[in-house]
């Protein structure tokens, strides 16, 4: 079941986030967060009209997704960047696809025009999932990040959400 997150989900969201910080190159951050931090993050998202969605199975949060501003300048207001994270033991079962589809649908309903995906270039499963859902590769930025003592490349993909000829 996919639903909007509540503060009661914050500890589970923090645990998924922190595992990605410690174990993957999906998040280019080295600082872990706590439930209070995630509640503040969810409140900030909600204040701007952005969702935080969770996938719940048998009372357990298996993953979460959100989107927010792509860049802070007015000219980018119709463009958003998303994040999707699934607990390691629940990957590969369609949960990431379901969450990504849900945030795409939310962004379309909210009148957004483009959704950007910024993915560590070596994350072939994530890139493949995005392409299956219609995202197009638009570039790779070489060595723009670092983690675990190595440089990371950033693959950029985008999905045009509507066919408006003008904003």
VOFI-127756 format. One record per residue (C-alpha): z, y, x; residue in three letters; residue number from 1. Coordinates in steps of 0.5 Angstrom, whole numbers, plus 500, padded with zeros to 3 digits. Layout:
N
(zase (Z; Y; X); "ALA"; NUM)
...
# end
This chain:
167
(zase (500; 500; 500); "UNK"; 1)
(zase (498; 507; 503); "UNK"; 2)
(zase (502; 513; 500); "UNK"; 3)
(zase (505; 519; 502); "UNK"; 4)
(zase (510; 519; 508); "UNK"; 5)
(zase (517; 521; 506); "UNK"; 6)
(zase (523; 523; 510); "UNK"; 7)
(zase (526; 516; 510); "UNK"; 8)
(zase (520; 514; 513); "UNK"; 9)
(zase (521; 518; 519); "UNK"; 10)
(zase (525; 513; 524); "UNK"; 11)
(zase (519; 508; 523); "UNK"; 12)
(zase (514; 513; 524); "UNK"; 13)
(zase (518; 515; 531); "UNK"; 14)
(zase (518; 508; 533); "UNK"; 15)
(zase (511; 507; 532); "UNK"; 16)
(zase (509; 514; 536); "UNK"; 17)
(zase (514; 512; 541); "UNK"; 18)
(zase (511; 505; 542); "UNK"; 19)
(zase (504; 509; 543); "UNK"; 20)
(zase (507; 514; 548); "UNK"; 21)
(zase (510; 508; 552); "UNK"; 22)
(zase (505; 503; 552); "UNK"; 23)
(zase (498; 506; 551); "UNK"; 24)
(zase (493; 511; 552); "UNK"; 25)
(zase (493; 513; 545); "UNK"; 26)
(zase (497; 519; 546); "UNK"; 27)
(zase (497; 523; 552); "UNK"; 28)
(zase (504; 525; 552); "UNK"; 29)
(zase (510; 522; 556); "UNK"; 30)
(zase (516; 525; 551); "UNK"; 31)
(zase (519; 520; 546); "UNK"; 32)
(zase (521; 523; 539); "UNK"; 33)
(zase (526; 522; 534); "UNK"; 34)
(zase (527; 522; 527); "UNK"; 35)
(zase (529; 529; 526); "UNK"; 36)
(zase (523; 531; 530); "UNK"; 37)
(zase (518; 527; 525); "UNK"; 38)
(zase (521; 530; 519); "UNK"; 39)
(zase (520; 537; 522); "UNK"; 40)
(zase (513; 535; 524); "UNK"; 41)
(zase (512; 532; 517); "UNK"; 42)
(zase (515; 539; 514); "UNK"; 43)
(zase (510; 543; 518); "UNK"; 44)
(zase (504; 539; 516); "UNK"; 45)
(zase (506; 539; 509); "UNK"; 46)
(zase (507; 547; 509); "UNK"; 47)
(zase (500; 547; 512); "UNK"; 48)
(zase (497; 543; 506); "UNK"; 49)
(zase (496; 537; 511); "UNK"; 50)
(zase (498; 530; 509); "UNK"; 51)
(zase (502; 524; 513); "UNK"; 52)
(zase (500; 518; 510); "UNK"; 53)
(zase (504; 511; 511); "UNK"; 54)
(zase (502; 504; 510); "UNK"; 55)
(zase (507; 500; 507); "UNK"; 56)
(zase (508; 492; 507); "UNK"; 57)
(zase (514; 489; 504); "UNK"; 58)
(zase (518; 495; 505); "UNK"; 59)
(zase (516; 496; 512); "UNK"; 60)
(zase (512; 502; 515); "UNK"; 61)
(zase (506; 499; 519); "UNK"; 62)
(zase (502; 505; 521); "UNK"; 63)
(zase (501; 512; 519); "UNK"; 64)
(zase (496; 517; 519); "UNK"; 65)
(zase (495; 525; 519); "UNK"; 66)
(zase (490; 530; 520); "UNK"; 67)
(zase (491; 538; 522); "UNK"; 68)
(zase (488; 544; 525); "UNK"; 69)
(zase (482; 542; 530); "UNK"; 70)
(zase (483; 549; 534); "UNK"; 71)
(zase (488; 555; 532); "UNK"; 72)
(zase (482; 560; 531); "UNK"; 73)
(zase (480; 562; 524); "UNK"; 74)
(zase (473; 560; 525); "UNK"; 75)
(zase (475; 553; 525); "UNK"; 76)
(zase (479; 553; 519); "UNK"; 77)
(zase (474; 548; 515); "UNK"; 78)
(zase (475; 543; 521); "UNK"; 79)
(zase (480; 538; 522); "UNK"; 80)
(zase (483; 533; 527); "UNK"; 81)
(zase (486; 526; 525); "UNK"; 82)
(zase (491; 521; 528); "UNK"; 83)
(zase (492; 514; 526); "UNK"; 84)
(zase (497; 509; 529); "UNK"; 85)
(zase (498; 502; 527); "UNK"; 86)
(zase (504; 498; 530); "UNK"; 87)
(zase (502; 493; 535); "UNK"; 88)
(zase (504; 487; 531); "UNK"; 89)
(zase (500; 489; 525); "UNK"; 90)
(zase (493; 491; 529); "UNK"; 91)
(zase (487; 488; 527); "UNK"; 92)
(zase (488; 487; 520); "UNK"; 93)
(zase (485; 493; 517); "UNK"; 94)
(zase (491; 497; 516); "UNK"; 95)
(zase (488; 502; 521); "UNK"; 96)
(zase (481; 502; 517); "UNK"; 97)
(zase (485; 503; 511); "UNK"; 98)
(zase (489; 509; 514); "UNK"; 99)
(zase (483; 512; 517); "UNK"; 100)
(zase (479; 512; 510); "UNK"; 101)
(zase (485; 515; 506); "UNK"; 102)
(zase (485; 521; 511); "UNK"; 103)
(zase (478; 522; 510); "UNK"; 104)
(zase (478; 522; 503); "UNK"; 105)
(zase (484; 527; 503); "UNK"; 106)
(zase (480; 531; 507); "UNK"; 107)
(zase (474; 531; 503); "UNK"; 108)
(zase (478; 532; 497); "UNK"; 109)
(zase (482; 538; 500); "UNK"; 110)
(zase (475; 541; 502); "UNK"; 111)
(zase (474; 540; 509); "UNK"; 112)
(zase (468; 540; 512); "UNK"; 113)
(zase (468; 536; 519); "UNK"; 114)
(zase (473; 531; 522); "UNK"; 115)
(zase (474; 530; 529); "UNK"; 116)
(zase (476; 524; 533); "UNK"; 117)
(zase (479; 525; 540); "UNK"; 118)
(zase (480; 518; 543); "UNK"; 119)
(zase (481; 515; 550); "UNK"; 120)
(zase (474; 513; 552); "UNK"; 121)
(zase (476; 506; 554); "UNK"; 122)
(zase (479; 505; 547); "UNK"; 123)
(zase (473; 501; 545); "UNK"; 124)
(zase (476; 498; 538); "UNK"; 125)
(zase (478; 505; 536); "UNK"; 126)
(zase (471; 508; 537); "UNK"; 127)
(zase (468; 502; 534); "UNK"; 128)
(zase (472; 503; 528); "UNK"; 129)
(zase (470; 510; 527); "UNK"; 130)
(zase (463; 509; 528); "UNK"; 131)
(zase (463; 504; 522); "UNK"; 132)
(zase (466; 509; 518); "UNK"; 133)
(zase (460; 514; 520); "UNK"; 134)
(zase (463; 518; 526); "UNK"; 135)
(zase (458; 520; 531); "UNK"; 136)
(zase (459; 520; 538); "UNK"; 137)
(zase (458; 527; 540); "UNK"; 138)
(zase (461; 527; 548); "UNK"; 139)
(zase (465; 525; 553); "UNK"; 140)
(zase (470; 530; 557); "UNK"; 141)
(zase (471; 526; 564); "UNK"; 142)
(zase (478; 526; 567); "UNK"; 143)
(zase (481; 531; 562); "UNK"; 144)
(zase (487; 527; 561); "UNK"; 145)
(zase (492; 523; 565); "UNK"; 146)
(zase (497; 518; 564); "UNK"; 147)
(zase (500; 512; 568); "UNK"; 148)
(zase (498; 515; 574); "UNK"; 149)
(zase (490; 515; 573); "UNK"; 150)
(zase (485; 520; 570); "UNK"; 151)
(zase (483; 519; 563); "UNK"; 152)
(zase (476; 521; 559); "UNK"; 153)
(zase (476; 523; 552); "UNK"; 154)
(zase (471; 521; 547); "UNK"; 155)
(zase (469; 526; 542); "UNK"; 156)
(zase (467; 524; 535); "UNK"; 157)
(zase (466; 527; 529); "UNK"; 158)
(zase (464; 526; 521); "UNK"; 159)
(zase (461; 531; 517); "UNK"; 160)
(zase (465; 531; 510); "UNK"; 161)
(zase (460; 534; 506); "UNK"; 162)
(zase (453; 537; 505); "UNK"; 163)
(zase (455; 544; 504); "UNK"; 164)
(zase (449; 549; 507); "UNK"; 165)
(zase (454; 554; 508); "UNK"; 166)
(zase (462; 555; 508); "UNK"; 167)
# end
